[in-house]
Amino acid sequence: MKKFVEKGVSLIESLVCVVIIGIGYIAMLQISAFSIGSMDRAIEKNKINFYSEMMMEDIISDPEEVKNYATFNERCSYNMSNGSNYHQKQTDKWKKIIKLKDQIRINNKYKSPKCNQNTDIKQILSDADGNKARLKFITEKGKSKKYLGLLVK
């Protein structure tokens, strides 16, 4: 008697193979989406670190005017003061950098980043003597935060 030997792949076996490969692809796509989100958060935190350290270095370079820097409290308005004092010029520079003015260009038009009036805070606080300064920098829907304090004098 001859035995029948089946050659090839049955339909059920091929469907199982497709399902297993599909699960693998879905897992890879989820990992890549997570890594992209992680990179975005890391870039945002690096940007906040850069901005906050730049602001504090500017304050350190002008220790006599620490109290005047304490008027810096921005919540997406970014109104330039066009002042003649050194601290007013510095705060205008900060506002321009934080707003990313003329830095994002899409289709030959300059765009500004999104800002939430309720949660995005850029604020400098100082003590009554003007010896200490503290920076509060919260952005991206209140998720990315940076608090930095220093003794100026």
Number of C-alpha atoms within 10 A of each C-alpha: 3 4 5 6 6 7 6 6 8 9 9 9 10 11 11 11 11 12 12 11 12 12 11 11 12 11 12 12 12 11 12 12 12 12 12 12 12 12 12 12 15 13 12 16 17 12 13 19 17 11 17 20 14 13 18 19 12 17 22 17 11 15 17 13 16 25 19 15 23 17 14 18 18 17 16 19 11 15 10 14 11 11 12 8 9 12 18 18 15 17 23 19 15 21 21 16 13 18 18 14 14 12 13 12 11 8 6 7 8 12 15 13 11 12 16 13 12 10 15 21 22 20 18 25 20 21 12 9 9 19 16 17 23 17 23 17 22 19 21 15 15 13 11 15 17 15 13 14 14 14 12 18 12
